[in-house]
Amino acid sequence: MRGLFVLLLVLPGWSPAHDLGAFGKTYPITEPDFLAEIQDIAKQKMANGEWKRLEVDARERGKRYFERPPAVTGLRTATKGRVRRFDPSITLSENIRDADGRLLFAAGTTVNPADIAPFPGALLYLNGDDKRQVALAEKLVKQKGDALRVILVDGSPAELMRQWERPVYFDQAGAGVRRFGLDTVPVLIIQKNPTDRFLTIEEIKP
């Protein structure tokens, strides 16, 4: 008898449930119009002046970021001169094609950019808040001119741009520091000879 009861439960069309009717009021299920809600919120913020305040705050944050981006952490000041070689080779994660779609390098290929074109100019990484490092940068700028690209890891690039009347860059999120494996500044990165397949990284005591 027990086996028959279990069989009835699993057979299609059989169910121990019964329609007991509806209790209380029922309402249709509707989804809110999120676009309309967003528009209403925007209208409210514009009406009470909050939108203008948010706009001003955004401009101020952008200005502060431009004047002083977040510093790259984990770096120390060089205490002695040291020179090392750096292999700029990279392994491609996707195919590289020319303008006509012809395959130049397949994904997985290890490519040395120095085999394609010389390294452009020189890079100088430094802390813009260190007066000694800034003085070193000024000296190298006079020597190398536009061939030198100054890149800060801390400090205000905008301030130095106004002072020097030339571009000054900032290593956003430490991308260059990670790429070149830097742990000290100031550092000068150059390709000493156009035929070199490696870069020279020179740590300079300021």
C-alpha positions as a Markdown table, in Angstrom:
| # | Residue | x | y | z |
|---|---|---|---|---|
| 1 | Met | 0.0 | 0.0 | 0.0 |
| 2 | Arg | 2.8 | 2.4 | 0.9 |
| 3 | Gly | 4.5 | 1.7 | -2.5 |
| 4 | Leu | 1.3 | 2.5 | -4.3 |
| 5 | Phe | 1.0 | 5.9 | -2.5 |
| 6 | Val | 4.6 | 6.9 | -3.5 |
| 7 | Leu | 3.9 | 5.8 | -7.1 |
| 8 | Leu | 0.8 | 8.1 | -7.2 |
| 9 | Leu | 2.9 | 11.1 | -6.0 |
| 10 | Val | 5.4 | 10.8 | -8.9 |
| 11 | Leu | 3.0 | 10.0 | -11.7 |
| 12 | Pro | 2.1 | 12.9 | -14.1 |
| 13 | Gly | -1.3 | 14.4 | -13.4 |
| 14 | Trp | -1.3 | 13.3 | -9.8 |
| 15 | Ser | -0.7 | 15.8 | -6.9 |
| 16 | Pro | -1.7 | 15.8 | -3.3 |
| 17 | Ala | -2.3 | 19.6 | -3.6 |
| 18 | His | -5.7 | 21.2 | -3.8 |
| 19 | Asp | -7.0 | 24.6 | -4.9 |
| 20 | Leu | -8.0 | 26.3 | -1.7 |
| 21 | Gly | -9.0 | 29.5 | -3.3 |
| 22 | Ala | -7.6 | 33.0 | -2.7 |
| 23 | Phe | -7.4 | 34.8 | 0.7 |
| 24 | Gly | -7.3 | 38.6 | 0.8 |
| 25 | Lys | -6.8 | 41.1 | -2.0 |
| 26 | Thr | -4.6 | 40.2 | -4.9 |
| 27 | Tyr | -2.7 | 42.7 | -7.1 |
| 28 | Pro | -1.0 | 42.3 | -10.5 |
| 29 | Ile | 2.8 | 42.2 | -10.4 |
| 30 | Thr | 4.3 | 45.2 | -12.1 |
| 31 | Glu | 7.9 | 46.2 | -12.6 |
| 32 | Pro | 9.0 | 49.8 | -11.9 |
| 33 | Asp | 10.1 | 52.0 | -14.9 |
| 34 | Phe | 13.7 | 52.4 | -13.8 |
| 35 | Leu | 14.4 | 55.0 | -16.6 |
| 36 | Ala | 11.5 | 57.1 | -15.4 |
| 37 | Glu | 12.7 | 56.8 | -11.8 |
| 38 | Ile | 16.2 | 57.9 | -12.8 |
| 39 | Gln | 14.8 | 60.9 | -14.7 |
| 40 | Asp | 12.6 | 61.8 | -11.7 |
| 41 | Ile | 15.7 | 61.7 | -9.4 |
| 42 | Ala | 17.7 | 63.8 | -11.8 |
| 43 | Lys | 14.9 | 66.4 | -12.0 |
| 44 | Gln | 14.7 | 66.6 | -8.2 |
| 45 | Lys | 18.4 | 67.1 | -7.9 |
| 46 | Met | 18.4 | 69.8 | -10.5 |
| 47 | Ala | 15.4 | 71.5 | -8.8 |
| 48 | Asn | 17.0 | 71.6 | -5.3 |
| 49 | Gly | 20.4 | 72.6 | -6.5 |
| 50 | Glu | 22.1 | 69.3 | -5.6 |
| 51 | Trp | 23.0 | 68.6 | -9.3 |
| 52 | Lys | 25.0 | 71.8 | -9.5 |
| 53 | Arg | 26.8 | 70.9 | -6.3 |
| 54 | Leu | 27.7 | 67.5 | -7.6 |
| 55 | Glu | 29.0 | 69.1 | -10.8 |
| 56 | Val | 31.2 | 71.5 | -8.9 |
| 57 | Asp | 32.5 | 68.7 | -6.7 |
| 58 | Ala | 33.3 | 66.6 | -9.8 |
| 59 | Arg | 35.3 | 69.5 | -11.3 |
| 60 | Glu | 37.1 | 70.0 | -8.0 |
| 61 | Arg | 38.0 | 66.4 | -7.7 |
| 62 | Gly | 39.3 | 66.4 | -11.3 |
| 63 | Lys | 41.4 | 69.5 | -10.6 |
| 64 | Arg | 42.9 | 68.0 | -7.5 |
| 65 | Tyr | 43.7 | 64.8 | -9.3 |
| 66 | Phe | 45.4 | 66.7 | -12.1 |
| 67 | Glu | 47.4 | 68.8 | -9.7 |
| 68 | Arg | 48.4 | 65.8 | -7.5 |
| 69 | Pro | 47.6 | 62.2 | -8.6 |
| 70 | Pro | 47.8 | 59.4 | -6.0 |
| 71 | Ala | 51.5 | 58.6 | -5.4 |
| 72 | Val | 53.0 | 55.3 | -6.5 |
| 73 | Thr | 53.9 | 53.5 | -3.3 |
| 74 | Gly | 56.7 | 51.0 | -2.4 |
| 75 | Leu | 59.5 | 53.1 | -3.8 |
| 76 | Arg | 62.6 | 54.3 | -2.0 |
| 77 | Thr | 65.2 | 57.0 | -2.9 |
| 78 | Ala | 68.4 | 55.6 | -4.5 |
| 79 | Thr | 71.4 | 55.7 | -2.1 |
| 80 | Lys | 74.0 | 54.8 | -4.7 |
| 81 | Gly | 74.4 | 54.5 | -8.4 |
| 82 | Arg | 73.5 | 51.2 | -10.0 |
| 83 | Val | 73.1 | 50.1 | -13.6 |
| 84 | Arg | 71.2 | 47.1 | -14.9 |
| 85 | Arg | 70.0 | 45.8 | -18.2 |
| 86 | Phe | 66.3 | 45.3 | -19.0 |
| 87 | Asp | 64.9 | 43.0 | -21.6 |
| 88 | Pro | 61.8 | 44.7 | -23.1 |
| 89 | Ser | 60.5 | 41.6 | -24.8 |
| 90 | Ile | 56.8 | 40.8 | -24.5 |
| 91 | Thr | 54.7 | 37.8 | -25.3 |
| 92 | Leu | 51.7 | 38.7 | -27.4 |
| 93 | Ser | 48.2 | 37.8 | -26.0 |
| 94 | Glu | 46.6 | 38.3 | -29.4 |
| 95 | Asn | 47.4 | 38.4 | -33.1 |
| 96 | Ile | 48.9 | 41.6 | -34.5 |
| 97 | Arg | 47.9 | 42.5 | -38.0 |
| 98 | Asp | 48.8 | 45.4 | -40.3 |
| 99 | Ala | 46.4 | 47.9 | -41.8 |
| 100 | Asp | 45.5 | 45.4 | -44.6 |
| 101 | Gly | 44.7 | 42.6 | -42.2 |
| 102 | Arg | 47.9 | 40.6 | -42.9 |
| 103 | Leu | 49.3 | 38.8 | -39.9 |
| 104 | Leu | 52.5 | 40.3 | -38.6 |
| 105 | Phe | 52.8 | 38.4 | -35.3 |
| 106 | Ala | 50.8 | 35.5 | -34.0 |
| 107 | Ala | 49.5 | 35.3 | -30.5 |
| 108 | Gly | 52.0 | 33.6 | -28.2 |
| 109 | Thr | 55.0 | 35.1 | -30.1 |
| 110 | Thr | 57.7 | 36.7 | -28.0 |
| 111 | Val | 58.6 | 40.1 | -29.5 |
| 112 | Asn | 61.4 | 42.5 | -28.6 |
| 113 | Pro | 60.3 | 46.0 | -29.6 |
| 114 | Ala | 64.0 | 46.9 | -30.1 |
| 115 | Asp | 64.0 | 44.6 | -33.1 |
| 116 | Ile | 61.2 | 46.8 | -34.7 |
| 117 | Ala | 62.3 | 50.3 | -33.8 |
| 118 | Pro | 64.7 | 52.1 | -31.6 |
| 119 | Phe | 63.6 | 53.1 | -28.1 |
| 120 | Pro | 62.3 | 56.7 | -28.3 |
| 121 | Gly | 64.4 | 59.1 | -26.3 |
| 122 | Ala | 64.9 | 58.5 | -22.5 |
| 123 | Leu | 62.6 | 58.1 | -19.5 |
| 124 | Leu | 63.3 | 59.7 | -16.1 |
| 125 | Tyr | 61.2 | 58.4 | -13.2 |
| 126 | Leu | 61.4 | 60.6 | -10.0 |
| 127 | Asn | 59.7 | 61.9 | -7.0 |
| 128 | Gly | 58.5 | 65.4 | -7.7 |
| 129 | Asp | 58.4 | 66.3 | -4.0 |
| 130 | Asp | 62.1 | 65.7 | -3.6 |
| 131 | Lys | 64.0 | 68.9 | -4.4 |
| 132 | Arg | 67.2 | 66.9 | -5.0 |
| 133 | Gln | 65.5 | 64.8 | -7.6 |
| 134 | Val | 63.8 | 67.8 | -9.2 |
| 135 | Ala | 67.3 | 69.5 | -9.5 |
| 136 | Leu | 68.7 | 66.4 | -11.2 |
| 137 | Ala | 65.7 | 66.4 | -13.6 |
| 138 | Glu | 66.4 | 70.0 | -14.5 |
| 139 | Lys | 70.0 | 69.2 | -15.2 |
| 140 | Leu | 69.1 | 66.2 | -17.5 |
| 141 | Val | 66.4 | 68.3 | -19.2 |
| 142 | Lys | 69.1 | 70.8 | -20.2 |
| 143 | Gln | 71.3 | 68.0 | -21.5 |
| 144 | Lys | 68.8 | 65.9 | -23.4 |
| 145 | Gly | 66.1 | 68.5 | -24.3 |
| 146 | Asp | 62.8 | 67.1 | -25.7 |
| 147 | Ala | 64.4 | 63.6 | -26.0 |
| 148 | Leu | 63.9 | 63.2 | -22.2 |
| 149 | Arg | 60.4 | 62.4 | -20.9 |
| 150 | Val | 60.0 | 63.2 | -17.2 |
| 151 | Ile | 57.6 | 60.9 | -15.3 |
| 152 | Leu | 56.7 | 61.5 | -11.7 |
| 153 | Val | 55.8 | 58.8 | -9.2 |
| 154 | Asp | 54.8 | 61.4 | -6.6 |
| 155 | Gly | 54.3 | 65.1 | -6.5 |
| 156 | Ser | 52.6 | 67.6 | -8.8 |
| 157 | Pro | 53.2 | 67.2 | -12.5 |
| 158 | Ala | 51.1 | 70.4 | -13.1 |
| 159 | Glu | 53.3 | 72.5 | -10.9 |
| 160 | Leu | 56.5 | 71.3 | -12.8 |
| 161 | Met | 54.8 | 71.9 | -16.1 |
| 162 | Arg | 54.1 | 75.5 | -15.2 |
| 163 | Gln | 57.6 | 75.9 | -13.9 |
| 164 | Trp | 59.4 | 74.3 | -16.8 |
| 165 | Glu | 56.9 | 75.1 | -19.6 |
| 166 | Arg | 57.2 | 71.6 | -21.0 |
| 167 | Pro | 55.2 | 68.3 | -20.6 |
| 168 | Val | 55.6 | 66.4 | -17.4 |
| 169 | Tyr | 54.0 | 63.0 | -17.0 |
| 170 | Phe | 52.7 | 60.9 | -14.1 |
| 171 | Asp | 53.0 | 57.1 | -13.8 |
| 172 | Gln | 49.3 | 56.3 | -13.4 |
| 173 | Ala | 48.7 | 53.5 | -11.0 |
| 174 | Gly | 52.4 | 52.6 | -11.2 |
| 175 | Ala | 52.1 | 50.9 | -14.6 |
| 176 | Gly | 55.7 | 51.9 | -15.7 |
| 177 | Val | 57.1 | 51.0 | -12.3 |
| 178 | Arg | 55.7 | 47.5 | -12.6 |
| 179 | Arg | 56.7 | 47.2 | -16.3 |
| 180 | Phe | 60.4 | 48.1 | -15.6 |
| 181 | Gly | 60.6 | 46.4 | -12.2 |
| 182 | Leu | 61.6 | 49.7 | -10.4 |
| 183 | Asp | 62.0 | 49.9 | -6.6 |
| 184 | Thr | 64.0 | 53.1 | -6.4 |
| 185 | Val | 64.0 | 56.6 | -7.9 |
| 186 | Pro | 65.4 | 58.6 | -9.6 |
| 187 | Val | 65.9 | 56.2 | -12.5 |
| 188 | Leu | 67.0 | 57.0 | -16.1 |
| 189 | Ile | 65.9 | 54.5 | -18.8 |
| 190 | Ile | 67.6 | 54.6 | -22.1 |
| 191 | Gln | 68.7 | 52.5 | -25.1 |
| 192 | Lys | 72.4 | 53.3 | -25.3 |
| 193 | Asn | 72.9 | 52.1 | -28.8 |
| 194 | Pro | 70.2 | 51.8 | -31.6 |
| 195 | Thr | 71.3 | 48.2 | -32.1 |
| 196 | Asp | 70.9 | 47.2 | -28.5 |
| 197 | Arg | 68.2 | 44.6 | -27.8 |
| 198 | Phe | 68.0 | 45.7 | -24.2 |
| 199 | Leu | 67.4 | 48.9 | -22.3 |
| 200 | Thr | 69.8 | 50.3 | -19.7 |
| 201 | Ile | 68.2 | 51.2 | -16.3 |
| 202 | Glu | 70.4 | 53.6 | -14.3 |
| 203 | Glu | 69.6 | 54.3 | -10.7 |
| 204 | Ile | 71.0 | 57.7 | -9.8 |
| 205 | Lys | 71.8 | 58.9 | -6.3 |
| 206 | Pro | 70.3 | 62.4 | -6.2 |
